[in-house]
Amino acid sequence: MFYKELDNGKYRYYQKYWNIREERWLQVSVTLKSKTRAVQAEAKRILEDKINKKNSVRLLQAETVKEVYEEWLVIRKMEVKPSTLQTQMGIMNGFIKIFGNEKLTRIKSATLQTYLLAKDWSYGYRNLVKVYLSSLFDYAKTVGYLIDNPMDRVVLPKHKVTQEELELKREHYLSRNQIRLYLDILKKEGKNPIFNILVEFLYLTGLRIGEVQALMWSDIDFETKILTVRHTVQRANKKLDYRITTPKTIHSYRKVYFNSRVVELLDELKHLTTVVSDKDLVFTNGRGDFFGLDAFNLYIQRYFDNQKIGKPDNFKLTSHVFRHSHVSLLAELGFHVREIMERVGHSDEKTTIQIYTHVTEEMKQNSFEKLESVALQYE
């Protein structure tokens, strides 16, 4: 046993020992107030107890990483939606191919860190892999295969956000004037009137695209001008295999007030719909079934001119931009952050506040510019 004096005047005692399970030398420690003989004896007793506990722990036997991974998948299937599970499996498959046959207890923090840093992944994807690996090893720890989660000691570099990335993220929406310009382009050049209606509907309601795909006529009350978000649509695979499921989060279940313009849009949609959906869907592909998300995104990008609309060249229009644009509209109209979150079904206020702050900053700047133009003439 040995000790070191700390900056706060206390003493940290250390003892190395041979870990029977991991078959290597490890170290335990304890911090006490002094270095008297009595305290040293107490430190020795505490350290011996720690060593005995670590060497006496009986772990469940799991031969390989793959065995535990398959157990973890059973739990995940009960916790997440099929599309989420498919995403997680796709991300984890690469890890299992390399380490699946390794003994679970042989996977160390350094090994995991090397694996994560060796890949040419984006910052976001690397952190996503880290989250899923942490979940896997946390399961192994919880059920008794491991004492510690090796992912707890994995350190990844922080992402350096460039000014360009920051600006693009802050302005990932269209202003009211930009929406007007874009709708005018669609009206003149767009070949799909139903998709044209969908663009304005998304902007005026703030619904997620999956919520619109699953929206039914029975969800809409024209008397009260309230629609109820009860479902969303998810794709089970990369093909057009859409399925109605529960909304994204508990906050996604909500009632959304809509204005008279939305009533006009829905009336127009009824006249354009020639095949009535047996699923009672509001927006369809023209054959009464779900419209394709990829087809919609391609359509809106085809008619989007960054220069005409006033967006940078690296700005890419997707269906989700209209949702952010709705948040921008509400902020401009003076809605409180909490009101906006409830309306759009946000559980995390980060995105809402990011857009809200940027819009209100622009509004303040415009107000100051108006004030600057005021000049009183007097003698």
N, C-alpha and C positions, 0 to 999 in steps of 0.2 A: 504494500500500500504506500502511496505517496500523496503529497498535498501541495497546493499552490495558494498563495495569498491573493485575494481579489482586490480590485480597486476600492471596493466599499468596506474593506477591513475584515471581511469574512474569509473563511478558508474552504476550498473545495478539495475533497478527498477522492482519490481515484484508486481503482483496483482492476487489474487485468485478469481475465479468466478465459478458460477454454470452453467455448459454446459447443455442447454435445450435438445439438441438432444441426447447426450450420457448419460444424467441423472447422472452426477457425477461432483465432483469438479476438475477443471483444473487450469492452471496457465499461464499467459502471462507475457512477460518481454520486456524491452527496455533498451539499454545502452546509457548513455549520459555523457557529459564531467565533470559535477560538481554536487553539492548537494545544490545549492542555492535555495531559496524559488521559484524564477522564474523558475528554471530548474525543480524543483519538481512539480510545477503546470503544466509545459509542459509534464512531464512524465505521470502525472495523466490523462491528456487529451488524449495522445497517447494510453495509456493502455485502457482507456474507449472505444476509437474508435475500438481497436482490439477486445475487448469483444463484442461490438455491432455487428461487422462484423461476428464474429464466431457464435453468437446466432441468427443472422438474415438470415444466409445462408439457402436457401430452397433447400433441397436435393430431388432428385427423389426418389420415393418409390420403394424399392425392399424388399420383405418380407424375402427371404432366400438366402443363399449362392448359392444354387443350381440354382436358377433363373438367377443369374448373371453369373454363370458358363456356363449355356446353351447359354446365349447371347454371351459370350466370345468365345465359340466354333464356333459360326457362323462366327465370324471374323477370327478365326484361320484357318478355312476351306478354306478361300479365300487367306490366306497368305502362307500356307505351303503345302508341298506335302502330299498325303494320308498316306504314311509310317510314316512321322514325326508326323502327327496329331494322328495317332494310338498310337505312343509311348507316346505322351503327355497325351492322354486320359487314357492310362494304368497307368501312374504315378499319375495322378490326381484322379483316381477313389477311391483310398484309403482315400484320404482327404475328398472327397465328401460323402463317406459312413458315416464318423464320423461327419462332420460339415454341410452337405448339407441342413439340416432342421433348422440350426441355423439362427437367424436374422443376417444379414450382419454386422450391426453396433455393434454387440456384440462380434465380433471376434477381439481380441486385440493382440498386439505384443507378450505379454507374453504367450498367448495361443498358438500362432504359433511357438514360440521358443521351448516351451515344446513339441509340436507335433514333431518337427524336430529332437530334441535331444533324444526323448524317443525311437526312432526306431533304430534297429541294422543295420544301413545302412553303406555302404562305404562312404568315404569322397566325392568321385566324385558323387555318386548317391544322397547324401543328398544335395549337392550344386545344382544339377539338379532340384530337387524338389523345392528348394528355388527359382530358376529362374522362374519356371512355376507359383508358387504361387505369386511371385512378379508381373508377367505379368497379372495374373487374377485381383489382387487388384489394380494394376495400371489402368487397364481398368475401374474398378468400380469408381476410383477417377476421371478419365478423363471424363467419361460420366455424373458424378454428383451424384453418389450414396454415395460417401465418400469424406470427406475433405482431409484426409491424407491416405497414403498407409501404413498400419500397418507393412508390411514387411520391410519398411525402417529402422525400429528400432530393427530388429532381428539380433542378432550377433551369428555367428557359429564359433566353434573353428577352428583354422588353422591346416592344415594337416602337421604332422611331417614326412618328407620324410626320410626313412631309406637309409643307404648307398647301401644296396642291391637293393632297388627300383630305386635309382638314376642310378646305374650302368646298371641295366636291361633296363631302359628307354634310356640311352645313347647308348646302344649297341643293339638296336632293329632293327638290319639289319645284312646282311651277307656280308662279304668282297668278293672281286673278287675270291680269292683262295677258300673260303668256298663255293661259288656258283659253282665253277668248281668241287669240291668234291661231292657236292650234285647232280649235273647234271650227274656225272659219276655213282653215285648210282642208279639214276632213269633209266639211260640207261641200266644198268645191271639187275636191279631187278624190275623196274616199269612195270606194266601190261597195262597201258593206254597211248599209244603213243601220243594221242592228248593232254592229260594233261601234258605230258612231254614237248611238244612243248610250251604249254601255260606258263609253269614256266619260260622258257627262254625268251619268248616274253614279259612277265610282267617285267622281270629284265632289258631287253634291251630298253623298251619303257617308263617305269614308269607310265603306265596307272593304274587307279583304276580298281578294279575287275569288278565293275558295268559298267564302260566304255568299258571294253573288252567284257562283255556279250552282250552289245548293239552294238558293232562295226560291221559295214556292209562292204561288199566288195566295195560298191560304195563310202565309205569314204576313200579308199586307192588309192593313185596315185603312181603307180610303176615307172613311168618315172621320177618324181621329188623326189621319195622316201619320200613322205609326207603323213601322215594320219591326217584326221580332226576329232577331238572329238566333236560330235554334240549331243550325247545322253548318257544316263546312264540307268541302269535297277534298278527298286526297287521292293521289294516284298510287296504286299498288305497285306499279312498275313503270318503266319508261314508255310503255305503250299507252294508248288512250283507254286505260282501264280505271275509270273514275268511280269512286264509291262515296256515298253520303255517310258522314260520321259526325261525332260530337265536335263542337267548336274547339279552338286551339287551347283556351284556358277557361277557368270558371268566370273570369271577367268578360269573356267573349259572349256569354249569354247576356243579351241586352235588348232594350227597345230603343229604336232610333226614329226620331221625328224627321219627317221629310216635308219639303215645301211644295208649293203649287207647281213649280217647274218640273219637279219629279213626277207629279201626277200627269202632266202633259207628256212627259217622256214615256211613261208606262202606257198611256192611252195610244200613243203613236206606235209603241212596240206591239200592242195587241193587234193593230191593223196590219202590221208587217208580218206577223207570225201566221203562216199558212198551215202548219202542222201543229196541232195542240199536243203538248207533252202529256203522256200518261203518268208521268211522275209529278205533274203539276208544276214543272219548272218555269220560271219567268224568262230567263235567257237561255236559249237553246242553240243548237247547231243548224237549225232549219229543218231537222228531221225529228224533232221532239226530244233529243237527247242532249247530254252535256256538251257545251261548246269547248273546243280545245284551247288550253292556256297558251301553248306554244304558237298556235295559229293567231291568237289575239295579240300576243307580244310582237310577232312578226308584222302584223298589220299596222299596229300603232307606230312601230319603228320605221316602216316604209314611208310614212307620210310626215315624219318628224324632221324638220330642217333646223338644226342647231343654230345656224346663223340667223335665220328669220325669226326664230322664237327668242333668241338672245341667251342661249346657253353655251357653255364652253364645248369644245370639240370632244372632250373625254366624257361628257355627260351622256348617259345611255337611258333612254326612256323604257320603263317597264310598267306593268300594271300597278306595282306597289307605289310608284311615284304619285299616282292620283290620290292615294290614301294620305301620303305625306302632304300633298297639296291641300287636301281637305283640312288637315291640322293647321296649315298655314292660313287658310281662309278663316277658320274659327278664331285663331289668334288675332287676325286683322280685324275681325268683327267685335273683339273685346271679350270673348269667352275666357273664363278662368281655366287654369291648367287642369284642375280636377274635373271640371265640366267636360273638357276636351277628352281627358282620359276615359271617363265614363262613356262618352258617346262613341269613341272609336274602339273601346274594349282593350285599352292598354293596361297591362298589369305592372309594367315597369315604366316609371315616369321619365327615364333617361331620354328616349327618342322624342317624346312629347316636348320635354323642356328644351332639348337641343333646337328643334324647329321653332318653338314658341319664342325662345330667347332671340334667335336670329331675326325673326319677323318683327318682334317688338323693337329691337335695336334699329332696324331699317325705318320703322314708323317714327321713332324718336328723331332720327337723322332728318327725315322728310319734314318733320315739324320744325326743327331748328332752321332748315333751309327756308321754310315759309316765313319764319320769324325774322330771318336775316334780310328778307326782301321788304320788310316794313320800315319805312323811314318817315318820320313826322317832319313836315315843313312848317316852320314858324319864324316869326320875325323877332 
